[in-house]
Amino acid sequence: MIPDRDRRRLLASAVAGLGVACAVPLRAWADLAGRPSYALRASEGKPRELWITRPEAQESARAVYWDAGQLQIEGYRAINRIYRDLYAGVERPIALGLLNLNCAMQRAIAQNGSARPMVLLSGFRTRETNRRVGGVEPSTHFAGEADDYIYSGLSFHDNLRLARLFHVGGLGVYPDRGSLHKDLGPWRFWVEYGRPGQARAGAG
């Protein structure tokens, strides 16, 4: 069995360099709790595409942001746009590591025969917006290295299973809101109950 530290290093390396896909079917996720015996396979040469919806803005984007070894500017801009701070109307470049992580998760879902978009609830945030929603500081949202999200059509339990398989930085669980947080910061995990605006230490 691979130690958790080595498992995180392996997964972080794979996500940073390539889009990766999990070869585990949804029905097997329950059997993988606490066990790193799942397969990762590189998908080098395949265009990296993201499908994202933003309900609050009533927007959707399906864009290729990386292909043939280079950034695809038009697609990347579309993703930056949908990740913008809606309150402030400000956008910034989103970290490629986060986009690769999203791509890996979407491919894992698609391998089970049902491609679906990530429902983005919060992406980039200015400091003012972060304070407005009660976020902690400093926040990985400031650097475009975090998002709050959910995959509709999957149970919250299955969403959490997927998130734990691809846990490389911060993983926050918000059962009351029915959403999750992931980021590229230091490895940590927290569960938070309560409404938005009641964030506690550890969130990011």
C-alpha positions in Angstrom: 0.0 0.0 0.0 1.3 3.4 -1.0 1.6 5.9 2.0 -0.8 8.8 1.8 2.1 11.3 1.4 3.5 9.4 -1.6 0.0 9.0 -3.1 -0.6 12.8 -2.9 2.8 13.5 -4.5 2.1 11.0 -7.3 -1.3 12.4 -8.0 -0.2 16.1 -7.8 2.6 15.4 -10.2 0.3 13.7 -12.7 -2.3 16.5 -12.5 0.3 19.2 -12.9 1.8 17.7 -16.0 -1.1 16.1 -17.8 -4.8 15.6 -17.7 -5.4 12.3 -16.0 -8.3 10.0 -15.8 -9.4 7.7 -13.1 -10.1 4.1 -14.3 -12.5 3.3 -11.4 -16.2 3.0 -12.0 -18.6 4.9 -9.8 -19.9 1.7 -8.2 -16.4 0.9 -7.0 -15.8 4.2 -5.2 -17.2 2.9 -1.9 -14.6 0.1 -1.9 -11.8 2.6 -2.4 -12.3 4.6 0.8 -8.9 5.0 2.5 -7.2 2.8 -0.2 -4.9 4.2 -2.9 -5.3 1.1 -5.1 -6.9 3.0 -8.0 -5.4 3.5 -11.5 -4.3 6.8 -13.1 -3.5 6.9 -16.7 -2.0 9.8 -18.7 -3.9 11.1 -21.6 -1.0 12.8 -23.4 -1.9 14.2 -26.9 -5.6 14.5 -26.1 -7.1 18.0 -26.1 -7.9 19.2 -22.6 -11.5 20.5 -22.5 -13.6 21.8 -19.7 -17.4 22.0 -19.5 -18.5 24.4 -16.8 -21.8 26.0 -16.0 -22.3 29.0 -13.7 -25.9 29.1 -12.5 -25.7 32.5 -10.7 -24.6 34.1 -14.0 -26.8 31.8 -16.2 -23.7 31.0 -18.3 -22.0 27.9 -19.6 -18.7 27.3 -21.3 -17.3 24.3 -23.1 -13.8 25.1 -24.2 -10.5 23.4 -25.1 -7.8 25.2 -23.1 -4.8 23.0 -24.0 -3.9 21.2 -27.2 -0.8 20.1 -29.1 1.4 21.0 -26.2 0.3 24.6 -25.9 -2.3 26.9 -24.3 -5.4 27.6 -26.4 -5.9 31.3 -25.8 -9.6 31.5 -26.9 -10.6 28.6 -24.8 -8.5 29.7 -21.8 -10.1 33.2 -22.0 -13.6 31.6 -22.0 -12.7 29.7 -18.8 -11.2 32.7 -17.1 -14.4 34.6 -18.0 -16.7 32.0 -16.4 -14.4 31.9 -13.3 -14.6 35.7 -12.8 -15.7 37.4 -9.6 -19.4 38.0 -10.3 -19.8 40.6 -7.6 -16.8 42.7 -8.6 -17.0 42.0 -12.4 -13.2 41.1 -12.3 -11.4 38.2 -13.9 -7.9 36.9 -13.7 -5.9 34.0 -15.2 -6.9 30.7 -13.5 -4.1 28.4 -12.5 -3.5 25.6 -15.1 -3.0 23.1 -12.3 -6.6 23.7 -11.2 -7.9 23.4 -14.7 -6.0 20.1 -15.2 -7.4 18.8 -12.0 -10.9 19.7 -13.2 -10.2 18.0 -16.5 -9.1 14.9 -14.8 -12.2 14.7 -12.7 -14.5 15.3 -15.7 -12.7 12.5 -17.6 -13.2 10.2 -14.7 -16.9 10.9 -14.7 -17.1 10.6 -18.5 -15.5 7.1 -18.4 -18.5 6.0 -16.6 -20.7 6.8 -19.6 -22.1 10.1 -18.5 -20.2 13.3 -19.4 -21.5 16.2 -17.3 -20.5 19.8 -16.6 -19.0 21.0 -13.4 -21.4 23.4 -11.7 -19.1 26.3 -10.6 -20.4 28.2 -7.5 -17.3 30.3 -6.8 -14.1 30.8 -8.6 -11.7 33.8 -8.5 -12.5 36.2 -5.7 -11.3 39.7 -4.9 -10.6 40.5 -1.3 -13.7 42.6 -1.1 -15.9 39.7 -2.3 -14.1 37.2 -0.1 -15.0 39.4 3.0 -18.5 39.8 1.7 -19.1 36.0 1.7 -17.2 35.4 5.0 -14.2 33.7 3.5 -10.9 33.3 5.4 -7.7 35.2 4.5 -5.4 34.6 2.8 -7.5 32.7 0.3 -6.4 30.5 -2.6 -9.4 32.0 -4.4 -7.3 35.3 -4.7 -4.8 33.5 -6.9 -7.2 31.7 -9.1 -6.2 28.4 -7.5 -9.6 27.4 -5.9 -13.2 26.8 -6.7 -16.4 25.8 -5.0 -18.4 23.4 -7.1 -20.6 20.4 -7.4 -21.5 17.9 -10.2 -25.2 17.8 -10.5 -26.6 14.4 -11.4 -24.2 12.7 -8.9 -25.2 12.3 -5.3 -23.3 14.4 -2.8 -21.7 11.2 -1.4 -20.4 10.3 -4.9 -19.2 13.9 -5.4 -17.2 13.6 -2.2 -15.8 10.2 -3.2 -14.5 11.7 -6.4 -13.1 14.7 -4.7 -11.2 12.5 -2.2 -9.7 10.4 -5.0 -8.3 13.7 -6.6 -7.4 15.4 -3.3 -4.2 17.3 -3.9 -4.5 20.5 -1.8 -7.4 21.8 0.2 -10.7 19.9 0.3 -13.6 21.5 2.0 -17.0 19.9 2.5 -20.2 21.9 2.9 -23.0 19.5 3.5 -25.6 22.2 4.3 -24.9 23.9 1.0 -24.5 20.7 -1.0 -21.1 21.8 -2.3 -17.4 21.2 -2.2 -14.2 23.3 -2.2 -10.9 22.3 -3.8 -7.7 24.2 -4.2 -4.0 23.9 -4.9 -2.8 25.1 -1.5 -1.3 22.9 1.3 -2.9 19.6 1.8 -5.8 19.9 4.3 -9.4 18.8 4.8 -12.3 20.3 6.6 -16.1 20.0 7.0 -18.1 23.2 7.6 -21.7 23.4 8.6 -23.7 26.7 8.4 -24.7 29.2 5.8 -22.2 31.1 3.5 -20.7 33.9 5.5 -19.9 31.7 8.5 -16.6 30.4 7.2 -14.1 29.1 9.8 -10.3 28.7 10.0 -8.9 26.1 7.6 -11.1 27.1 4.7 -9.4 28.7 1.8 
